[in-house]
Amino acid sequence: MSLKWCPCPHCSTRSGGITGGLRPYLLEHFDALRGFYADAAERHLVVVLWWD
């Protein structure tokens, strides 16, 4: 899986993978999602997820 789109420091664009272990990578991304949903809830917004 290529992670060229990910701006976090745990994703290496040179190697195309996660560097420094999976835990810091997942924690950063889950924290970002949690912050996004908390902000949406505070603003009384609806978040819709859709995938095929």
Number of C-alpha atoms within 10 A of each C-alpha: 6 13 16 13 8 12 10 12 13 19 21 17 16 9 11 12 13 18 14 11 10 11 9 14 16 12 11 14 13 12 11 12 12 12 12 13 15 13 12 13 12 9 9 9 11 9 9 5 5 4 3 2
